[in-house]
Amino acid sequence: MFDVGNRGLALYVAYWSNYALVYGAFSVLPVFLGWLYLGWMVTIIGAEVAALAPSYPIEGPEEDSAR
């Protein structure tokens, strides 16, 4: 998931970004902050999924206890 976000941000910067015209030498700062935000969102969502995973029952094949 993190790799997909990283590649998506790279495509945005490569093709649709006009940060250099607006910010000049500081154009990398908003891009870096966006990447940092997306990276932490992936980390936090992954931590939430990992924390909630033990509360879901794992349903496997039913075993017959009479055997």
Secondary structure as the mmCIF struct_conf table of DSSP 4:
data_model
#
loop_
_struct_conf.conf_type_id
_struct_conf.id
_struct_conf.beg_label_comp_id
_struct_conf.beg_label_asym_id
_struct_conf.beg_label_seq_id
_struct_conf.end_label_comp_id
_struct_conf.end_label_asym_id
_struct_conf.end_label_seq_id
HELX_RH_AL_P HELX_RH_AL_P1 PHE A 2 TYR A 15
TURN_TY1_P TURN_TY1_P1 TRP A 16 TRP A 16
HELX_RH_AL_P HELX_RH_AL_P2 TYR A 19 TYR A 23
HELX_RH_3T_P HELX_RH_3T_P1 GLY A 24 SER A 27
HELX_RH_AL_P HELX_RH_AL_P3 VAL A 28 LEU A 52
HELX_RH_3T_P HELX_RH_3T_P2 ALA A 53 SER A 55
BEND BEND1 TYR A 56 TYR A 56
HELX_LH_PP_P HELX_LH_PP_P1 PRO A 57 ILE A 58
TURN_TY1_P TURN_TY1_P2 SER A 65 ALA A 66
#
